Amino acid sequence: MNKLERKYNVMWETSQAHFAEQGVDIDPNIYSSCDNRKGITVIAKFSSDLGVEVCQSFEKLKRIEPKQYYYSENELHLTVLSLISCRESFDISQVNIDDYIATINKAIVDIKPFDINIKGITASSSCIMLQGFPVTDNLLNVRNNLRIHFEQSQLFNTIDERYKIDTAHVTIVRFQRKLKHNKEFLQLLEQFRKLDLGVLHVKELQLVYNDWYHKEDNTEILSTIKL
């Protein structure tokens, strides 16, 4: 068992204990018209085929708990690095986005396309996540290169301000209501722990202006950057 798998396992065990003792944590802002948090993120999008396959795999969950927030195939993404974490005080007009694009291009100039195996799920108290397992170190290298270049650029950023991302998880479900069928739902999640969902082929990155949830209607693609 590698370090990443151990981390996913700890996340799962911790969330299961939380679900058993306190239930799920509800996010009250998913459909709130008062939630104006926006940020800028470097992401890797799922292909349409992989996105459809993943979402179809979770239809059983949706039938048991239809009132939760399930990401659509067009919303599925891997967060490579959050450059500016979502906050109410931020608007894209406050920065020169061309400078950010130029810095990203410099950071990834030597990075080749890479694959991430999507296998099984883990969880937090408020969401269900797909487990991503990078085949090479290229995701790590992209993140480290971006950190270095943005630190040197002096462009405004909040990289690693909330936490230092070191996994390749992908959020698939967020809890917006208490579970009505808790036992059945959690039993089905257990069946998904080792589900092989396919491979995310990362051939390009997107720089996006997004809300907290990366909803399709609230996400603007600022640049698509080929690897």
Rosetta blueprint (number, residue, H / E / L):
1 M L
2 N L
3 K H
4 L H
5 E H
6 R H
7 K H
8 Y H
9 N H
10 V H
11 M H
12 W H
13 E H
14 T H
15 S H
16 Q H
17 A H
18 H H
19 F H
20 A H
21 E H
22 Q H
23 G L
24 V L
25 D L
26 I L
27 D L
28 P L
29 N L
30 I L
31 Y L
32 S L
33 S L
34 C L
35 D L
36 N L
37 R L
38 K E
39 G E
40 I E
41 T E
42 V E
43 I E
44 A E
45 K E
46 F L
47 S L
48 S H
49 D H
50 L H
51 G H
52 V H
53 E H
54 V H
55 C H
56 Q H
57 S H
58 F L
59 E H
60 K H
61 L H
62 K H
63 R H
64 I H
65 E L
66 P L
67 K L
68 Q L
69 Y E
70 Y E
71 Y L
72 S L
73 E L
74 N L
75 E L
76 L L
77 H E
78 L E
79 T E
80 V E
81 L E
82 S E
83 L E
84 I E
85 S E
86 C E
87 R E
88 E L
89 S L
90 F L
91 D L
92 I H
93 S H
94 Q H
95 V L
96 N L
97 I H
98 D H
99 D H
100 Y H
101 I H
102 A H
103 T H
104 I H
105 N H
106 K H
107 A H
108 I L
109 V L
110 D L
111 I L
112 K L
113 P L
114 F E
115 D E
116 I E
117 N E
118 I E
119 K E
120 G E
121 I E
122 T E
123 A E
124 S L
125 S L
126 S L
127 C E
128 I E
129 M E
130 L E
131 Q E
132 G E
133 F E
134 P E
135 V L
136 T L
137 D L
138 N H
139 L H
140 L H
141 N H
142 V H
143 R H
144 N H
145 N H
146 L H
147 R H
148 I H
149 H H
150 F H
151 E H
152 Q H
153 S H
154 Q L
155 L L
156 F L
157 N L
158 T L
159 I L
160 D L
161 E L
162 R L
163 Y L
164 K L
165 I L
166 D L
167 T L
168 A L
169 H L
170 V E
171 T E
172 I E
173 V E
174 R E
175 F L
176 Q L
177 R L
178 K L
179 L L
180 K L
181 H L
182 N H
183 K H
184 E H
185 F H
186 L H
187 Q H
188 L H
189 L H
190 E H
191 Q H
192 F H
193 R H
194 K H
195 L L
196 D E
197 L E
198 G E
199 V E
200 L E
201 H E
202 V E
203 K L
204 E E
205 L E
206 Q E
207 L E
208 V E
209 Y E
210 N E
211 D E
212 W L
213 Y L
214 H L
215 K L
216 E H
217 D H
218 N H
219 T L
220 E E
221 I E
222 L E
223 S E
224 T E
225 I E
226 K E
227 L L
